[in-house]
Amino acid sequence: MMLAVARLNAFYGQAHILFDVAFEAAKGEVVVLLGRNGAGKSTTLKSIIGLVRAASGEIAFEGEAIGGLAPHAICRRGIGYVPEERRIFTDLTVMENLEVGRRPPRPGAPTWTPERLFALFPNLAEMRGRRGGMMSGGEQQMLTIARTLMGNPALLLLDEPSEGLAPVIVQQMARAIRALKDEGLTVVLSEQNLRFADAVGDRAYIIEKGRIRYHGAMTELARSDEVRAAYLTI
């Protein structure tokens, strides 16, 4: 198993946010964490990457425990993280942003170069010399993912990748995630957009108020009006 999370509990101060969260992702699989805003999806990803220290539970990556490690140490193990806030270097060009993320090839993981990433995100190929601050939100999202891929991760964590993007960019993002799956990359993403999740995901876990309430194949979830009404409608 590429990623295994068990009995994960996390707090913000005195507030208990995650309650015994558990899920798995196999190599080459796209797993979607679905739920309403504030359900705990982002906190789950931040706990995996080490930005939120888990109070208890187990997080294993490729069979090795990573709970308690610093974020940079987790990244070096082969996990890439794309935050919802994007956080590109606005004063650097596209090429310079990519170079910041460059890491040596990693055994068992796809190896990325700028040219391969420009094929994945054609929009970026047309603006190699443009500064990040002069790009649209969708272009910045593509750049953030591309910069993370330059680290050649085996597992990619994406926090709300379709949030606030124009429909045409959302379609391009879905195609890119499916291409990453074809490369053998494991992807875990948090998402509120069920249509986007259905376009890219293999399996889904629904989080409500910090607890896993549903787990199943995306095809099963798409057919279950009852589950969607209970946990995903606003």
Secondary structure, 3 states (H helix, E strand, C coil): CCEEEEEEEEEECCEEEEEEEEEEECCCCEEEEECCCCCCHHHHHHHHHCCCCCCEEEEEECCEECCCCCHHHHHHHCEEEECCCCCCCCCCEHHHHHHHHCCCCCCCCCCCCHHHHHHHCHHHHCCCCCEHHHCCHHHHHHHHHHHHHCCCCCEEEEECCCCCCCHHHHHHHHHHHHHHHHCCCEEEEEECCHHHHHHHCCEEEEEECCEEEEEEEHHHHHHCHHHHHHHCCC
